[in-house]
Structure formats: structure tokens, C-alpha cells
Amino acid sequence: MNIAIIGAGVAGLACAHELEKYNIRATIYEKNSYIGEPISHVSALLELVDRPIVDCLRYIKNEFNIEITPLNTINKIITCSPNKMYEAKGNLGYFIKRGKDADDLKNQLHAQLNNTDIRLGEKVDYQTLSKQYDFVVIANGTPSISKELGCFRELFNGYVRGSVVSGEFDPNTLIAWFDKNYCKDGYAYLTPYNSQKAFIGLVISDINESETEFYWQLFKKAENIDYPVIEKFRINHVAGFVYPYKVKNVLLAGNAAGAIDSFLGFGQLNSIIMGVMAARSIVNGVDYDSLLENIKNKNKQKHQLRKAINKVKNKDYDKAAALIGLPGIKQLIYNTRLDVIKYGADSVEFMNRGK
Ligand SMILES: Cc1cc2nc3c(=O)[nH]c(=O)nc-3n(C[C@H](O)[C@H](O)[C@H](O)COP(=O)(O)OP(=O)(O)OC[C@H]3O[C@@H](n4cnc5c(N)ncnc54)[C@H](O)[C@@H]3O)c2cc1C
């Protein structure tokens, strides 16, 4: 069977890894001359948002035999609303390195491949490939092709402004800020590389690229952030629903298939699962859409939560922070297996109705 994969990213590499288990040597086309992320940052896998999965990395290892070594564990999350702050402690997830180093997520995935044919520096067109190969897996990291195929419905469009900074940080603590004034319906976060270096990201909804800097300055001023900057970037951030996931012999995976949720903009775990499922669908002739049913439903729930949060005002963030900070509630959210995403949308909607 001849299979082409567009993109040596998270979904594409996971797909090739699964195909190798069936002794299928796929060809991956990667437009960059290297494997890795053009921008450096530290991403997160949060236990809270992927329930009922308890430990994402253990899940990936057990289900797909893919081993990912995290940069660090997340043992503390500090959440700041405009006038309140609360802390949660426990086994809260993982920090994952993204960039071009050997311990970056994509390079870790790449190191687990044995005989996949990877063609670097080749930007390809899916229409040409779909005539040459039995199947083409689109894992190009954007919804461009899904849009062209008429499968994409946009839910979030904004920008991420990021900086890698130096300073003093706790390597196990994630900090998140919520304030409508500087991120609208988005949020800001700090994820450390180590005790001397961290990534700070600001996710801002509904803005043009030219407005990004204005909101970044507002954020820095409001939160007193003034670390020396090592690197910086801004990047368009789009999330949406995709349906169907397969058109003729073309399968969509990762961000191309709507892996990124519209709640926090997380998509790594979904991208790995989608890559694997694309391979299984091709090899076993199983309906791809049905293999992705769980991801579709979970992203729908996350979008319900996003829509409910979009309606709240800054003072509601303070109220929510005060509520979540209560010991019993905090325990329930962070240290049980309660499906917070599922019940969260209803709770925020209830709060909105009570105004
Ligand atoms: C700043 C930022 C922070 C993030 N933080 C988190 C986080 O904390 N947690 C989380 O879970 N997710 C996070 N994400 C989302 C996550 O990184 C993505 O969901 C995930 O990487 C998507 O995987 P993918 O395989 O679809 O695309 P990618 O991993 O981006 O790979 C796509 C690949 O396709 C290649 N390509 C594109 N077009 C072509 C072409 N025509 N021909 C050949 N090759 C091509 C690209 O060069 C790239 O290598 C973040 C994303 C960003 C940008």
C-alpha cells in the first residue's frame, strides 16, 4: 500500500509510527529542511482537560507504544483573575518542549521511527499526491486544505504573542492569567523551561496581527511583566470543527482535522491520536470518522465551555476564582476524576443565568 503523509509534525509522525507496526513504509513530505517547530515554546498537557484519560503520557505509551519524555511535571497551577489568585497542587500534567532540539516533541516522535521515508524540504500539493498514492494523510498543521475541501467550520480566530524570557521560575509551576482587557476571550500563561528560563504566551481572540503588540503591552503592564526577552514571535491561532475527516482517499489529521480545541487551544494529544487512527483506518479499512468520534465529542464539550466563558465579564472571573479557590471545590476540580469539561459548561451557563 502506497501512503503519503503531508507534514512531519505531531500527527504525521504518529501516523508513520503506527503504519510501521503494520510493516508499511509511508513517505512523509515535510516543507521545512528540519524536523521540529520553527518557534520555541513550552506546551502543556493538563490532566484536568483530558479526563477520563488520567495520565496522557502513560495513555500514549500503553495505547500506541509512543514514549514521550516531558520537560517536567506540572505540580502547581497558579490562576490569576484581575483581582484574585488561587493555587492548585498535585499531579496536574506535563510540560512538553517544542522547538528544534532533540528533546522537542516532534524530534522525540521522529526518533521512534525506523524505516519511514522522510523527504525534508519538500512542500507538496495534496491534489497531485492523491493521484499518485493510494492514500494521502494531510497533517500540515493548518486548516488550509480542510477549508479547500469544504470541511472546516471556524470557531476561534486570534493571535498568540509569545516570548521566551530569562528570570527566576519554578520549573514545576504553570501560571495562567484571565483578563478580558488584554486578552479578550483568550488567556495568558507562563510555562517554564527550567529555573532560569520560561515561555510566556498571550492568546488573544478576534484581533488583527497589527493589534497584537498593543495587547501584549497592556498585558505586560497589567501583570508587571518585564523579564529580559531571549526570543519572541506572533502566530495566527485558529480552531474549528472539521467534518467529514476523510474525502475520497484523503484523510485529515491533527490541526488539519480540527485537533486544536477552542477552549485552551490544546491539540497535541488529539494530533497524536488522530495520526494513529488515520493509520488504523487505512490499514484495517475502518471508518475514520467513527474512530474520531470521541475527539469530536470532547471538542464539542470544550466549545460549549468556551461559549459560556465568552459571555462572562472580568468580575465573574474574580467570582469564579474565589469559588474555585475554596478548598472543597479545588479538591473536586483538581484532585478527583470529575469530568470538568463536561460539567464546566453547565456551571458557567448557570452562573451567567444568575446575573
Ligand atoms: C504557540 C503554541 C502553543 C501551543 N500550546 C499547546 C499546549 O500547551 N498544549 C497542546 O496540547 N497544544 C498546544 N499547541 C497546539 C499543538 O502544538 C498543535 O495542535 C499540534 O502541534 C498540531 O500537530 P499537527 O501535526 O497537526 O501540526 P504540526 O505539528 O504543526 O506539523 C505540521 C507540519 O506540516 C508541515 N507542512 C505544512 N504544510 C506543508 C506542505 N504543504 N508540504 C509539506 N509539509 C508541510 C509543517 O512544516 C509542519 O512540520 C500550541 C500551538 C502553538 C502554535
The ligand as a MOL file (V3000), in Angstrom:
LIG
                    3D

  0  0  0     0  0            999 V3000
M  V30 BEGIN CTAB
M  V30 COUNTS 53 58 0 0 0
M  V30 BEGIN ATOM
M  V30 1 C 2.3580 28.7770 20.4420 0
M  V30 2 C 1.6080 27.4750 20.5310 0
M  V30 3 C 1.3650 26.9230 21.7800 0
M  V30 4 C 0.6840 25.6990 21.8790 0
M  V30 5 N 0.4910 25.1730 23.1130 0
M  V30 6 C -0.1050 23.9700 23.2320 0
M  V30 7 C -0.2490 23.3690 24.5110 0
M  V30 8 O 0.1610 23.9410 25.5370 0
M  V30 9 N -0.8470 22.1510 24.5880 0
M  V30 10 C -1.3050 21.4840 23.4730 0
M  V30 11 O -1.8230 20.3650 23.5990 0
M  V30 12 N -1.1980 22.0560 22.2500 0
M  V30 13 C -0.5990 23.2610 22.1020 0
M  V30 14 N -0.4670 23.8230 20.8650 0
M  V30 15 C -1.0880 23.1380 19.7130 0
M  V30 16 C -0.2250 21.9790 19.1800 0
M  V30 17 O 1.1060 22.3950 19.0650 0
M  V30 18 C -0.7870 21.5230 17.8290 0
M  V30 19 O -2.1320 21.1440 17.9850 0
M  V30 20 C -0.0260 20.3470 17.2270 0
M  V30 21 O 1.3420 20.5940 17.0860 0
M  V30 22 C -0.6100 20.0510 15.8460 0
M  V30 23 O 0.0550 18.9760 15.2480 0
M  V30 24 P -0.0280 18.7970 13.6610 0
M  V30 25 O 0.6720 17.5240 13.3610 0
M  V30 26 O -1.4030 18.9770 13.2010 0
M  V30 27 O 0.8060 20.0280 13.0660 0
M  V30 28 P 2.3160 20.4030 13.2760 0
M  V30 29 O 2.8890 19.6860 14.4300 0
M  V30 30 O 2.3880 21.8690 13.2350 0
M  V30 31 O 3.0200 19.8260 11.9560 0
M  V30 32 C 2.6860 20.2200 10.6640 0
M  V30 33 C 3.8910 20.0130 9.7530 0
M  V30 34 O 3.4830 20.0940 8.3960 0
M  V30 35 C 4.4700 20.7850 7.6550 0
M  V30 36 N 3.8280 21.2900 6.4160 0
M  V30 37 C 2.8630 22.2440 6.3100 0
M  V30 38 N 2.4700 22.3760 5.0230 0
M  V30 39 C 3.1930 21.5030 4.2970 0
M  V30 40 C 3.2350 21.1720 2.9110 0
M  V30 41 N 2.4310 21.7320 2.0060 0
M  V30 42 N 4.1180 20.2240 2.4970 0
M  V30 43 C 4.9390 19.6080 3.3910 0
M  V30 44 N 4.9230 19.8860 4.7200 0
M  V30 45 C 4.0700 20.8060 5.1720 0
M  V30 46 C 4.9200 21.8690 8.6390 0
M  V30 47 O 6.1640 22.3970 8.3070 0
M  V30 48 C 4.9500 21.0920 9.9580 0
M  V30 49 O 6.1890 20.4770 10.2140 0
M  V30 50 C 0.2110 25.0320 20.7160 0
M  V30 51 C 0.4660 25.5970 19.4470 0
M  V30 52 C 1.1560 26.8060 19.3480 0
M  V30 53 C 1.4280 27.3810 17.9900 0
M  V30 END ATOM
M  V30 BEGIN BOND
M  V30 1 1 1 2
M  V30 2 1 2 3
M  V30 3 2 2 52
M  V30 4 2 3 4
M  V30 5 1 4 5
M  V30 6 1 4 50
M  V30 7 2 5 6
M  V30 8 1 6 7
M  V30 9 1 6 13
M  V30 10 2 7 8
M  V30 11 1 7 9
M  V30 12 1 9 10
M  V30 13 2 10 11
M  V30 14 1 10 12
M  V30 15 2 12 13
M  V30 16 1 13 14
M  V30 17 1 14 15
M  V30 18 1 14 50
M  V30 19 1 15 16
M  V30 20 1 16 17
M  V30 21 1 16 18
M  V30 22 1 18 19
M  V30 23 1 18 20
M  V30 24 1 20 21
M  V30 25 1 20 22
M  V30 26 1 22 23
M  V30 27 1 23 24
M  V30 28 2 24 25
M  V30 29 1 24 26
M  V30 30 1 24 27
M  V30 31 1 27 28
M  V30 32 2 28 29
M  V30 33 1 28 30
M  V30 34 1 28 31
M  V30 35 1 31 32
M  V30 36 1 32 33
M  V30 37 1 33 34
M  V30 38 1 33 48
M  V30 39 1 34 35
M  V30 40 1 35 36
M  V30 41 1 35 46
M  V30 42 1 36 37
M  V30 43 1 36 45
M  V30 44 2 37 38
M  V30 45 1 38 39
M  V30 46 1 39 40
M  V30 47 2 39 45
M  V30 48 1 40 41
M  V30 49 2 40 42
M  V30 50 1 42 43
M  V30 51 2 43 44
M  V30 52 1 44 45
M  V30 53 1 46 47
M  V30 54 1 46 48
M  V30 55 1 48 49
M  V30 56 2 50 51
M  V30 57 1 51 52
M  V30 58 1 52 53
M  V30 END BOND
M  V30 END CTAB
M  END
